């Protein structure tokens, strides 16, 4: 059963990775870097600060920093426990996948997916009552994480697992924020 799931994961990866084309490679290299998302982050921070004030905004930023650090460390723990090769390092894919970027680290699960989903879930839960279209924030982790498949760095299960762990940690930290941050 597990072997069938892994084979299906590889097939889906090859399909999604194969949808890419060289003229779009530069675009997806930009999408995968957090720095280029800074205007979105600044806009979201502005909207948060506008609704909660400077004191609560500082507490939210502190919780976000701890959340991202925690999620990142859990991701590394999983990567070095499972040691799943990234698609770009998988010798079975030589000549049949698009290698846009290569990395030496392991694949399972995606830190980009986990961190982006954790922070988005946390922020969404805080500001959903203030803004009607807050759910659109979830486009960020979807696009951000897809870039990892496009570039040949992660399998779909890496992304979905990262989403699961990220959403879970984002929710837990939201509950911690409600308990500790509001006092």
PyMOL commands that set and color helices and strands:
alter all, ss='L'
color gray80, all
select helices_A, chain A and resi 2-18+22-31+34-82+87-89+91-93+111-127+134-150+156-181
alter helices_A, ss='H'
color red, helices_A
deselect
rebuild
show_as cartoon
